[in-house]
Amino acid sequence: MNVRDDAGGLQLKTLILGGASSGKSVYAERLAASSNLSVHYLATATAGDEEMARRIARHRERRPASWALVEEPLYLAETLWALATPDTCLLVDCLTLWLSNLICAEDDGLLAREQAHLLETLPDLPGRIILVSNELGMGIVPMGDLSRRFVETAGQFNQNLATLCDQVTLVAAGLPLQLKTS
């Protein structure tokens, strides 16, 4: 179902959650491809090691060449605002990596500022927005302070996003389960 804004333009926000290697990115890419809109893929990952570089390469190889790629590890709301149009699908993969980048940034206030900025910006963005994030709250509580902070931050952020999105889907074993529909 497509939601229209007051001017008749497409507005549809979808949050896709899942565990690591659950198939959430592939599902998100299928949604983007089926939108019949111009797709911009916003990648938040940085290749800090060989394994991550291989993972990024696999994602890149599977995407259509016609999709525009924007790499944005920190300032996501600003980038979304600049790219969003009624005839565009923006696919953000992945919010969990984005949060990790913000937590590890040297500016201690950046995490709170950028989270707030995205939550404020998202409702007003035109077009089709697909957000991918890990669901981290289904395992054991991490032992370390940073790990616990990360899980708490991601969990609360996903909850806040879910209230703003028209659709929320949980992907497990490559299978989507609709949690919220508009």
TALINRA-V819553 format. One line per field, one symbol per residue. phi: phi as a letter, one per 40 degrees, with the letter a starting at -180 (. if undefined). psi: psi as a letter, one per 40 degrees, with the letter a starting at -180 (. if undefined). burial: # if it has 9 or more other ideal C-beta (glycine too) atoms within 8 Angstrom, else .. Layout:
# TALINRA-V819553
phi: ???
psi: ???
burial: ???
This chain:
# TALINRA-V819553
phi: .bcbcccgccbabbbbbiccfchccccccccccccfbcbbcccbcbccacccccccccccccccccccbbcacbccdccddcccadbbbbbbbaccccccccccccccccdccccccccccdccccgbbbbbaccbcbbcccccdccccccccccccccccdccccbbbbbbfgbcbccabc
psi: hhhiadeeihhhhhhhiiihfeeddddddddddeefihhhhhheiigeiddddddddddddeiidehihhhgedgddddddddhidfihhhhhidddddddddeidhdeddddddddddddddehiahhhhhiihefeaihididddddddddddddddddddeidihhhhhfehhhhdhi.
burial: ..#.#...##########...########.##..#.#.#######......##.##..#...#...#.##.###.##.###.##.#.################.#....##..##.###.##..############..........#####.###.##.###.#########.......#..
